[in-house]
Amino acid sequence: MNELWQRLRVLFRRGQFDRDLEEEMQFHVEMQAEENQENGVSDDESRYAARRQFGNAMLFREACHDFWSFRALEALWQDVRYALRTLAKARAFTAVAIISLALGIGANTALFSLMNIMLLRALPVKNAPRLVEFVRVDGPSMMTNIPYAIFTYFRQDRAVLEDVFAVYGSGAVFRVGTAAPEKVACHLVSGSFFPALGVSPLIGRTIVPADEQPGAGNRPVVLSYGFWARRFGQDPSIIGSTAHIDNELFTIAGVMPREFFGVDRSELPDLWIPFGADTGPHDNTYVLGHLKPGVSLPQARAALAPLFHQALQLAAREMTDYPERDRSAFLAEQLLIRRATNGSAALRWTY
């Protein structure tokens, strides 16, 4: 600590250090001169001899500075001062250099921020490291559009999966009371969607498995925070009120937190409704699930591949309007299970 303190003194009080060092060297020269005089050397010759015996004073100063100072910091500061003086003399060049650096740093920061959000950052959901997505592989092509019928087979087998859920994006027309209808981005989700992600609503409740059952009453709709704030001005009293979605009656059940966007960072829906509320065939569902602890991707694929092919065969029987070659290609598809810790994004699938 004493050595560090001395170094800091030298760094910030360089002039005092130089004066103290000069006095110390002069003292040693004087002492050597007195010793020479006691040995019979004349006054002038004793001082000259003392300086020769002491050695190179400049070299001694540099050695002391190297030992007691932060030489690298001092050299850096000298370089900075020199650079600033040079830039001050060429103001036009300095302005161009600063603007170029600012644009380059800003562009790189913005690009990394986008990459971090879209590709790197884990989803803010429960057990994100164990989240996987199911992909159909047809030769060189990979597709995440899983037929809903195949999804129903996946959720019947829990040997390797802790849970499994599905999402289907579409447009819809939303209307409340006598207000003008509005086109919205709607996500149909399985009843296990919100429980599997483990995200609690801001107010109200989310969709649960019972809401997906055919004939379930009081079909719920869950609003995103942005849509709730824009359409209803963050009014909490809308919970329990009725709304029409594509001329079907729903009950506003809850509102999700501001930070929740689902599983696709590139597509924020305005609202979520259960699959059971729509009886149409959904051939483009996005299916995800959580692997059980300790289950690897190869183990999960080996366990689910037979179930996948069984579901394909049953689904192909309903493809009566498709040419035989399309049905054969459909039956030849393979199942790929990939990590979905970061969720899905159009940017990732495109590039």
Secondary structure, DSSP 4 states (H G I P E B T S, - for coil): -HHHHHHHHHHH-HHHHHHHHHHHHHHHHHHHHHHHHHTT--HHHHHHHHHHHH--HHHHHHHHHHHHS-HHHHHHHHHHHHHHHHHHH-HHHHHHHHHHHHHHHHHHHHHHHHHIIIIISPPSSTTGGGEEEEEEEETTEEE--B-HHHHHHHTT--SSEEEEEEEEEEEEEEE-TTSPPEEEEEEEE-TTHHHHHT---SEE----GGGGSTT-SS-EEEE-HHHHHHHHTT-GGGTT-EEEETTEEEEEEEE--TT---SBTT---SEEEEGGG--S--S-BEEEEEEPTT--HHHHHHHHHHHHHHHHHHHHTT-TTS-HHHHHHHHT-EEEEEE-TT-B-HHHHH-
